[in-house]
Structures are given as structure tokens and as C-alpha cells.
């Protein structure tokens, strides 16, 4: 204990000595600078103005440096206490869900079957059995041509065929009685077959005078009238995009409207996703809207993906089939297509407005258990119609959606109160996730 007491005595003695030394130095400094303080009291407005004018650029530079340093310090070392209180925000809880991978495209409505009706022979129209816009079935009679000459020719050849057949039967009886040779029998048989073939040819020629529909569909505008002369082998021009066939030279055009197809193109970069999904054996789903309103949506299935890429547009053609029971879709209409190419399983989806973009990348603000904002960098995997699938956060995290512009890491958070629903605004319809993988 004696050593400790001695050490304490020495420390107290040194403190007293330092106190005396500091007092002497301060007195000396006061005597040295007190005359200059008296000079500051004598500074008037003119002297201060002359000093500012003389060193104005240096003073301005010092102020700029001080201001920049202050802002830099606030940016690098933000303090949540400076805000004066918590920041009001709106947040959502991140949950795992299946998100459909949708590819949007534009296309054209095309018919599943379209046929131009033309005559096989040159003749005049005797009767028109179809009306403009009429629904017809395969085999329905559309036009009757003047069949008088063909019918007479058929009847003549039919009679000759019947007579040749009777001669053959009589020759068989005569051969059995040895009245004629077998060579004569073979000659009558050949004559009978030739006559029957000629009769069948005349029957086919007569059938050309009765023009029937080869498919189910709707008739277009009839381009002929009773008494019109129609000719065979008219030249037909077909459009390259296969949306329609020209009606020049045709009597009428039959178009199948139900079901109907939509043809569109998919960029080359999305081809691997489509082909991978096509290997599963299940047709991909599409949603089609026609017109500017987009009120009516048609659901369909992809029926074919073209086997080659068009190098001029770096895209592949895809055709899908959609039901058209109401007959509201017509070939040639412009269509918007949403193709469900795949489904992201157990994905983390957040509103796109929650993602903050800065020079260092993309991030979101997550509210921790203490009610403070924490910034987390994220990677946006997929974005569609206001929703983004991201990685870098966990399921159950509460992400700030609105009010993030006022946040800094460590800021205190206060959740905004939810506004009561407006009875005049209908509730939004949440689309169900497709079962397709």
C-alpha cells in the first residue's frame, strides 16, 4: 500500500505542476494576442468590405469546400435522428408463389381452312344455291351449272355401257353352247369394260356441273349470277403471309371461322424457352385480344412452332388455335398475344416500384425486426405488368413499396394506414396461375 500511496502523491504533484505551467502559458498568450483583439474591435465596415473584396475568391472557395464536405458527410454517415421522426411508408410481405413466364407478341388472325370455289369446266351458271354470308357444311351444294349437254352425254354412254354388258352376258351363254369362240367372249368383255369406263368418265364430267363445298365454313360474297359464264383454270394469287386468299376469279370463298387461328412471331432469344416447354408434350396456353379496347380475351393453345427462323427479322413463327363460337373473329384482324411460355416455381415476386435503381445497381429496402430500413441488393430475373421476380431477399421479408425515396439505411419506419375501399370501384380480379410448367 505504501507504493500505491507514493505513486498517487507523485501524480498529484505532477498535476499541480502542469496546472501552473498551463496557467503561465495562457497568461503569456493573452499578453501576446490581446493587442490584436483590440485591433479587431477597431475594424469598421469599410475595412471589412475591403478585406472581403480582396479575398473574395478564397472566401468563396472555402465556403464551397465546407458545403461539399457537409453534404459528403451526410451521405456517407446518415443519421436517422436528423429526420426528426419515423418515415411513413407502405410495405408488402414477400411470399413464394408460382409466376407465369409470359411472352407478349403481336400477330394476325388467320383461318384454319380457306378455299376459293372455282369451276372445273367452262360453262354457264344455271342456279345459285348459296347466299352471301351463309354457313355451309362440307358437301352442301353451292352452284349448279348448265348440265344439259353433260347429262345427255352421260345418258348416252350409260346406255352403251348397259348394252355392252348385256352383250357380254349373252356371249357367255353362247360360249357355253360352243356357238362362239372364247376369243369372241374376251372381245365382248373388253367392249363392256370400255363402255363402263366411258360412262364413269361422263358421270365425273357431269358432277363438275354441281359445285359443292369441300369444308365447313362461312361463304363470302358471291361473285357470279345466274347466266354468268365461268371458265376453268383461272389464275389465283395467294398472299405470302397466308392470312387470306384473293377472290379474284373465284365464284365464292368459303372460310372456316370456328375454330380459328392466330399467327405471330417470337424473338429468337425466346426460342429456347418455347422449345424446352414444347418437349413436355403439353400445348402452351395463349391469351388473345383483338382491337383497341381489349375487353374480350380469347384463350387458346399453341398448335405449331415453325421449324426455321426467319433471318430477316430474327424470329420464328408460331400458330395457335382459339375457339370462335360467337364468330366475332375474322381473318386478317390485328391481335395481341400473351404466350405463357413457362412457370417460375416458388419465385419471389414484388411490385416493380419497390426496386430502387442507383449507380451501384438495384436494391430494395427491407424493414428489420427493430422497425428500421435496411437496403439489400437484388437481381431482377423477370418483370411483367408491374411485378418483378427478384433474388437477394428471403420469403417473409417486408419490402418497402411507397415512401422509399425518403429512406436511408437505418431510418425508422412507420406503416401507413390502409385507405378504406371505394364502393364505386370494383375489386380487381386476380388471374389464376396456370397449371402448366
HELIX and SHEET records of a PDB file:
HELIX    1   1 UNK A    2  UNK A   41  1                                  40    
HELIX    2   2 UNK A   45  UNK A   54  1                                  10    
HELIX    3   3 UNK A   56  UNK A   76  1                                  21    
HELIX    4   4 UNK A   80  UNK A   83  5                                   4    
HELIX    5   5 UNK A  148  UNK A  176  1                                  29    
HELIX    6   6 UNK A  182  UNK A  207  1                                  26    
HELIX    7   7 UNK A  268  UNK A  270  5                                   3    
HELIX    8   8 UNK A  271  UNK A  278  1                                   8    
HELIX    9   9 UNK A  352  UNK A  354  5                                   3    
HELIX   10  10 UNK A  404  UNK A  406  5                                   3    
SHEET    1   A 5 UNK A 356  UNK A 358  0                                        
SHEET    2   A 5 UNK A 361  UNK A 367 -1                                        
SHEET    3   A 5 UNK A 398  UNK A 402 -1                                        
SHEET    4   A 5 UNK A  87  UNK A  93 -1                                        
SHEET    5   A 5 UNK A 413  UNK A 415  1                                        
SHEET    1   B 8 UNK A 379  UNK A 384  0                                        
SHEET    2   B 8 UNK A 387  UNK A 391 -1                                        
SHEET    3   B 8 UNK A 334  UNK A 351 -1                                        
SHEET    4   B 8 UNK A  96  UNK A 110 -1                                        
SHEET    5   B 8 UNK A 260  UNK A 267 -1                                        
SHEET    6   B 8 UNK A 315  UNK A 322 -1                                        
SHEET    7   B 8 UNK A 297  UNK A 310 -1                                        
SHEET    8   B 8 UNK A 285  UNK A 290 -1                                        
SHEET    1   C 4 UNK A 114  UNK A 117  0                                        
SHEET    2   C 4 UNK A 252  UNK A 255 -1                                        
SHEET    3   C 4 UNK A 217  UNK A 219 -1                                        
SHEET    4   C 4 UNK A 135  UNK A 136 -1                                        
SHEET    1   D 4 UNK A 210  UNK A 212  0                                        
SHEET    2   D 4 UNK A 141  UNK A 145 -1                                        
SHEET    3   D 4 UNK A 123  UNK A 128 -1                                        
SHEET    4   D 4 UNK A 229  UNK A 230 -1                                        
SHEET    1   E 3 UNK A 356  UNK A 358  0                                        
SHEET    2   E 3 UNK A 361  UNK A 367 -1                                        
SHEET    3   E 3 UNK A 373  UNK A 377 -1                                        
END                                                                             
